[in-house]
Amino acid sequence: MTALQIDPPARLLMGPGPINADPRVLRAMSAQLVGQYDPSMTAYMAETQALYREVFRTANDATLLVDGTSRAGIEAALVSLIVPGDRVLVPVFGRFGHLLVEIATRCGAEVHTIETEWGTVFTPEQIETAVAEVKPKILAVVHGDTSTTLAQPLEDIGAICRAHDVLLYTDVTASLGGNEFETDAWGIDAVTAGLQKCLAGPSGSSPISLSPRAVEVIESRKSIEAGLRAADGSDEVRADPIRSNYFDLGMILDYWGPKRLNHHTEATTMLYGARECARILVEEGLDDSIARHRLHGTAMLEGVRALGLEPFGDLDHKMTNVVGVYIPDGVDGEAIRSELLHDYSIEIGTSFGPLHGKIWRIGTMGYNARKDAVLVTLASLEQVLRRAGVRVTAGAGASAAQDVYAS
């Protein structure tokens, strides 16, 4: 077999992620490789850490990258914090809350859940009641869940966790950079993200930040591999080490820290990309990026409404960067998505679990949170809906979006 050079079709990715990467990120990722301990490489690592402290809005020294997709960051945080038998509480309001349950269970935790209907979120009182009843070591919660398009308010949760001596972990893969998030001000102990949403990059690197409280737990379980231990035997061997080698944040912190103790070979190209994602975001300004996502998300919301589509879920808690809409009665949702993709090269998202076949999810995030992408998507969706027999007022979607921009 003779394989041809990769030449993917041009697509406008307007689903819940991944999105089209910013060209500046792709250019950064084409830079030449250097050795993992080259002074330029360790300088890039330090710069990346400093940039992500600004992105996460934190002073945490333990701010770095986990090599792997956003799920790698989640697993690294949970496997490093959870000692088998620990109680973990997970408020589930969508697909990715169930993911936290699964990973925590695989880490050996005694997992407790509270659940709310998809399309709603929890009140602080509901979470505090559950924390008081379960008495967990860790509260693990998704911030923005693209499966439901909603963001769980976290402003009051950190104080609740501190009052009950609970560690607070959150997954901000879908929300960071496009929605308000404050690591230190909200009392978050561990937070992980991904690049493929509002950060305008490709999947493959997971930024993470850990509070001193979280680092203390991780350090208490830290191992040093046999081949790296001091010859005098002074390195302690833990009785209950972190149950993963690759995701052992204690060892990864030593790799990123002053010791530069070898753990793995850093994914150089992904580090270049992750650094550029953060650099672009910091250059724009985090508040300005959030405002940009809110503007284009609102334009998309009003545009789909003008097309006669009903938004899904509690709009008071909708993420800025993705909207869910009910598929009109009598319409084949997958046929619409297929026509959009093949005739217009635009991708919108399907849905999961109890929402499968009931809603589409349309994203406006990262590099695609811009006016032309919104207007082209709405105009194309109008044409596809019309061909499917849906009665649509000509130009209504794009016109409603333009009204948002004009205001």
VEXDREN-81178 format. One line per 10 residues: number of its first residue (from 0); their letters; for each residue z negated, x negated, y negated of C-alpha. Coordinates in Angstrom, 3 decimals. Each point is the difference from the previous one (the first is absolute). Layout:
BEGIN
NUM> a> Z,X,Y; ...
***
This chain:
BEGIN
0> mtalqidppa> 0.000,0.000,0.000; 0.910,-1.252,-3.473; -2.438,1.419,-2.534; 1.231,0.436,-3.546; -1.954,-1.066,-3.047; -2.460,2.691,-1.138; 1.589,2.266,-2.603; -2.187,3.111,-0.412; 1.397,3.041,-1.807; -0.969,0.544,-3.615
10> rllmgpgpin> -2.748,2.631,-0.092; -2.191,1.541,-2.678; -3.334,0.306,1.807; -1.734,3.007,-1.571; -2.349,0.778,2.867; -3.715,-0.783,0.328; 0.726,-3.678,0.649; 1.365,-2.491,0.584; 1.955,-0.079,-3.243; 2.689,-2.265,-1.392
20> adprvlrams> -1.596,-3.349,-0.762; 0.206,-1.297,-3.548; 2.889,-2.531,-0.159; -2.410,-2.527,-1.528; -2.122,0.216,3.152; 3.032,-0.535,2.237; 1.041,-3.008,-2.083; -3.488,-1.490,0.287; 0.143,0.460,3.775; 3.206,-2.037,0.211
30> aqlvgqydps> -1.751,-3.131,-1.310; -0.197,-3.111,2.184; -2.881,-0.450,2.438; -2.673,-2.668,-0.426; -2.769,-1.178,2.317; -3.125,2.111,0.201; -2.163,-2.738,-1.556; 2.549,-1.190,-2.536; -1.726,-0.024,-3.427; 2.594,2.445,-1.306
40> mtaymaetqa> -0.749,2.376,2.875; -3.767,-0.061,-0.404; 0.546,0.483,-3.749; 2.121,3.096,0.711; -2.775,1.291,2.265; -2.596,-0.455,-2.750; 2.305,1.661,-2.559; 0.548,2.929,2.375; -3.743,0.460,0.356; -0.476,0.008,-3.774
50> lyrevfrtan> 2.833,2.502,-0.503; -1.362,2.415,2.588; -3.438,-0.105,-1.615; 1.724,1.507,-3.025; 1.913,2.512,2.132; -3.141,1.130,1.852; -2.053,-0.200,-3.206; -2.656,-2.142,1.576; -1.884,-3.252,-0.428; -0.235,-0.428,3.790
60> datllvdgts> 0.596,-3.617,0.979; 1.037,1.244,3.461; 3.348,1.404,-1.106; 2.963,-1.157,2.092; 2.826,1.035,2.320; -0.019,0.960,3.662; 3.320,-0.897,1.620; 1.405,3.208,1.432; 0.777,3.508,-1.165; -2.572,2.187,-1.742
70> ragieaalvs> -1.333,1.035,3.407; -0.860,-3.663,0.655; -2.224,0.041,-3.071; -1.732,3.178,1.160; -0.633,-1.456,3.432; -1.219,-3.326,-1.402; -2.516,1.743,-2.251; -1.335,2.319,2.682; -0.118,-2.448,2.913; -1.744,-2.564,-2.227
80> livpgdrvlv> -2.607,2.431,-1.351; -0.705,2.074,3.119; -2.378,-1.266,2.645; 0.539,2.046,3.172; -2.408,2.914,-0.107; -0.063,0.259,-3.807; 0.236,3.488,-1.422; 3.086,0.611,-2.114; 0.682,3.185,-1.964; 3.612,0.954,-0.759
90> pvfgrfghll> 0.895,2.946,-2.277; 3.404,1.144,1.322; 2.405,1.857,-2.282; 3.317,-1.186,1.456; 1.757,-2.161,2.565; -1.394,-3.304,-1.205; -3.601,1.131,0.236; 0.713,0.524,3.694; 1.354,-3.572,0.064; -3.324,-1.316,-1.346
100> veiatrcgae> -1.773,1.947,2.742; 2.205,-1.540,2.678; -0.381,-3.564,-1.240; -3.768,0.318,-0.464; -0.286,1.455,3.511; 1.972,-2.912,1.440; -2.412,-2.331,-1.824; -2.824,1.555,2.032; -1.530,2.092,-2.769; -1.863,3.248,0.467
110> vhtietewgt> 2.378,2.018,-2.179; -0.962,3.212,-1.776; 2.437,2.122,-1.989; 0.096,2.799,-2.489; 3.304,1.797,-0.451; 1.613,2.180,-2.596; 3.265,1.925,0.101; 3.084,-2.116,-0.704; 0.863,0.599,-3.633; -3.640,-0.161,-1.179
120> vftpeqieta> -2.523,-2.790,-0.653; -3.780,-0.364,0.206; -2.568,0.497,-2.733; -2.571,-2.758,-0.534; -2.662,2.452,1.160; 1.742,0.509,3.345; 0.193,-3.736,0.556; -3.596,-0.609,-1.060; -1.252,2.705,2.361; 1.877,-1.625,2.890
130> vaevkpkila> -1.248,-3.486,-0.920; -3.590,1.266,-0.032; 0.434,1.654,3.399; 1.915,-2.752,1.815; -1.663,-3.027,-1.640; 3.052,-2.225,0.601; 0.275,-3.727,-0.561; 3.504,0.511,-1.427; 1.770,2.869,-1.778; 3.743,-0.476,0.555
140> vvhgdtsttl> 2.321,2.179,-2.070; 3.632,0.052,-1.046; 0.542,0.145,-3.762; 3.560,1.351,-0.153; 1.404,1.551,3.174; 3.788,0.378,-0.160; -0.054,2.398,2.958; -1.536,2.635,-2.288; 0.978,-1.584,-3.363; -3.617,0.259,-1.192
150> aqpledigai> -2.503,-2.533,-1.324; -3.671,0.216,0.912; -2.197,-0.461,-3.114; -2.175,-3.075,0.509; -1.678,-0.420,-3.390; -3.359,1.345,1.248; 0.157,-1.162,3.616; -1.054,-3.606,-0.573; -3.266,1.061,-1.616; -0.658,2.352,2.912
160> crahdvllyt> 0.574,-2.832,2.462; -2.250,-2.406,-1.909; -2.771,2.602,-0.106; 0.174,0.299,3.806; 0.631,-3.739,0.673; 3.495,0.679,1.371; 3.037,-2.276,-0.292; 3.039,1.730,-1.555; 3.475,-0.903,1.294; 3.184,1.610,-1.299
170> dvtaslggne> 3.712,-0.265,0.757; 2.068,0.024,-3.210; 3.381,-0.811,1.564; 1.710,3.052,-1.478; -1.828,0.182,-3.319; -0.647,-3.483,-1.415; 2.003,-0.768,-3.136; 1.040,3.597,-0.624; -3.324,1.823,-0.078; -3.299,-0.827,-1.646
180> fetdawgida> -2.127,-2.232,2.217; -3.020,-2.124,-0.880; -1.475,-2.233,2.689; -3.074,-1.225,-1.865; -0.646,2.975,-2.282; 0.130,2.395,2.949; -2.165,-2.151,2.266; 2.593,-0.678,2.704; -1.098,-2.585,2.586; 3.289,-0.523,1.821
190> vtaglqkcla> 3.491,1.082,-0.996; 3.394,-0.641,1.571; 3.540,0.761,-1.125; 3.683,-0.575,0.756; 3.014,-0.975,-2.073; 2.516,2.696,0.945; -1.126,2.808,-2.324; -0.962,-0.328,-3.673; -0.064,-3.813,0.192; 3.816,0.006,0.360
200> gpsgsspisl> 0.290,-2.409,2.900; 0.779,-0.031,3.718; -2.470,0.762,2.739; -1.497,-3.089,1.608; -2.972,-1.185,-2.035; -3.349,1.699,-0.581; -2.024,-0.863,-3.129; -3.738,0.331,0.589; -3.167,-0.347,-2.058; -3.581,-0.244,1.271
210> spravevies> -3.262,0.389,-1.905; -2.821,-2.527,0.475; -1.764,2.634,2.135; 2.988,0.213,2.322; 0.406,-3.784,0.108; -3.658,-0.344,1.015; 0.617,2.237,3.035; 3.151,-1.924,0.927; -1.638,-3.409,-0.437; -2.815,1.057,2.343
220> rksieaglra> 2.611,0.357,2.768; 2.319,-2.859,-0.931; 1.316,-2.284,2.719; 1.710,-3.372,-0.093; 2.545,-0.623,2.736; -0.996,-2.579,2.606; 2.831,-2.339,-0.991; -1.195,-0.056,-3.611; -3.773,-0.296,0.469; -1.914,-3.001,-1.254
230> adgsdevrad> -0.361,-2.796,2.538; -3.789,0.002,-0.385; -0.184,3.591,1.262; -1.538,1.236,-3.259; 2.319,3.026,-0.230; -1.904,2.997,1.327; 1.596,2.076,2.760; -0.610,3.696,-0.673; -1.377,2.228,2.702; 2.047,2.966,-1.271
240> pirsnyfdlg> 3.076,-1.382,-1.772; 2.657,2.089,-1.698; 2.068,1.508,2.823; 3.346,-1.268,-1.259; 1.201,-3.512,-0.635; 3.000,0.800,-2.179; -1.880,2.573,-2.097; -3.289,-1.944,-0.234; -0.602,0.125,-3.746; -2.692,-2.655,0.275
250> mildywgpkr> 2.564,-2.518,1.208; 2.652,1.301,-2.405; -2.426,-0.449,-2.911; -0.508,-3.626,1.064; 3.776,-0.440,0.053; 0.426,1.402,-3.518; -3.164,-1.647,-1.330; -0.792,-3.588,-1.030; -0.362,-1.136,3.630; 3.660,0.869,0.740
260> lnhhteattm> -1.104,0.151,3.644; 3.086,0.648,2.096; 0.269,3.493,1.438; 3.676,0.929,0.110; 3.141,-1.088,-1.806; 0.174,2.068,-3.160; 3.039,2.286,-0.210; 1.490,-1.927,-2.893; 2.867,2.337,-0.858; -2.312,3.028,0.037
270> lygarecari> -2.469,-1.839,-2.216; 2.804,-0.646,-2.494; 0.819,3.717,0.065; -3.607,1.157,-0.281; -0.612,-2.381,-2.879; 3.072,1.304,-1.837; -1.051,3.634,0.571; -3.337,-0.717,-1.648; 1.536,-2.140,-2.747; 2.407,2.782,-0.996
280> lveeglddsi> -2.785,2.578,0.024; -2.347,-2.118,-2.094; 2.850,-0.784,-2.408; 0.717,3.721,-0.443; -3.693,0.822,-0.292; -1.853,2.077,2.561; -0.610,2.888,-2.395; 3.671,0.046,-0.967; 1.054,-0.014,3.649; -2.280,2.946,0.760
290> arhrlhgtam> 1.400,1.852,-3.033; 3.564,-0.753,1.171; -0.718,1.394,3.457; -1.643,3.066,-1.528; 3.001,0.632,-2.293; 2.657,-0.237,2.694; -2.186,1.808,2.546; -0.439,2.878,-2.446; 3.749,0.081,-0.685; 0.685,0.228,3.733
300> legvralgle> -2.637,2.715,0.450; 1.441,2.155,-2.774; 3.517,-0.681,1.243; -0.655,1.237,3.545; -1.830,3.019,-1.391; 3.058,0.831,-2.103; 2.091,-0.154,3.186; -2.204,2.754,1.373; -1.951,-2.239,2.376; -3.736,0.647,0.386
310> pfgdldhkmt> -2.262,-3.063,-0.287; -2.459,-0.653,2.812; -3.738,-0.532,-0.321; -2.628,-0.145,-2.720; 1.976,-1.202,-3.005; -3.209,-0.911,-1.851; -0.354,-2.862,2.467; 3.677,-0.864,0.539; 0.909,-3.675,0.027; 2.167,-1.016,-2.949
320> nvvgvyipdg> 2.623,-1.590,2.239; 0.903,2.589,2.654; 0.436,3.774,0.122; 0.103,2.280,3.021; 2.182,3.125,-0.083; 0.318,2.824,2.487; 3.357,0.184,1.773; 1.616,3.339,-0.957; 0.053,2.719,2.661; 3.107,-0.077,2.150
330> vdgeairsel> 0.849,-3.579,-0.937; 0.256,-2.810,2.554; -2.109,-2.680,-1.648; 1.395,-2.860,2.067; 3.575,1.080,-0.696; -0.718,-0.149,-3.746; -1.503,-3.474,0.329; 2.966,-1.144,2.083; 2.543,1.299,-2.520; -1.856,-1.639,-2.879
340> lhdysieigt> -0.014,-3.283,1.885; 3.588,-0.033,1.216; 1.757,1.621,-2.975; -2.158,-1.289,-2.874; -1.786,-3.026,1.549; -3.371,1.466,-1.040; -2.956,0.108,2.357; -2.869,2.478,-0.366; -2.880,0.291,2.437; -0.799,2.240,2.909
350> sfgplhgkiw> -3.602,0.892,0.918; -2.581,-0.396,2.747; -2.436,1.977,2.136; -0.733,3.541,-1.205; 2.545,-0.441,-2.829; 2.869,-1.126,2.244; 3.101,2.011,-0.816; -1.783,1.808,-2.829; 0.236,-2.348,-2.978; 2.099,-2.805,-1.432
360> rigtmgynar> -1.670,-2.881,-1.799; 1.784,-1.496,-2.994; -1.237,-3.272,-1.485; 0.290,-1.488,-3.467; -1.668,-3.347,0.433; 0.281,-3.672,-0.722; 3.486,-1.091,-1.030; 1.226,3.579,0.544; -2.419,1.532,-2.499; 2.722,0.183,-2.613
370> kdavlvtlas> 2.040,2.675,-1.774; 3.399,-0.540,1.588; -1.421,0.112,3.525; -1.767,3.293,-0.725; 3.043,1.649,-1.589; 2.463,-1.132,2.684; -2.326,1.210,2.758; -0.476,3.416,-1.583; 3.709,0.465,-0.697; 0.910,-1.005,3.562
380> leqvlrragv> -2.687,2.186,1.559; 1.301,2.946,-2.020; 3.490,-0.440,1.438; -1.256,-0.295,3.575; -2.228,3.071,-0.362; 2.916,1.970,-1.448; 2.203,-0.935,2.963; -2.789,1.192,2.311; 0.081,3.434,-1.627; -3.061,-0.343,-2.222
390> rvtagagasa> 0.419,1.750,-3.330; -0.509,-2.639,-2.678; 0.614,0.168,-3.738; 2.600,-2.615,-0.875; -1.550,-3.092,-1.551; -3.505,1.476,0.066; -1.754,-2.898,1.705; 1.383,-2.801,-2.114; -0.397,2.118,-3.144; -3.695,0.614,0.710
400> aqdvyas> -0.519,-3.718,0.568; 1.788,-0.794,-3.260; -2.356,2.393,-1.784; -2.945,-2.026,1.328; 1.561,-3.205,-1.277; 0.786,1.578,-3.372; -3.591,1.167,-0.411
***
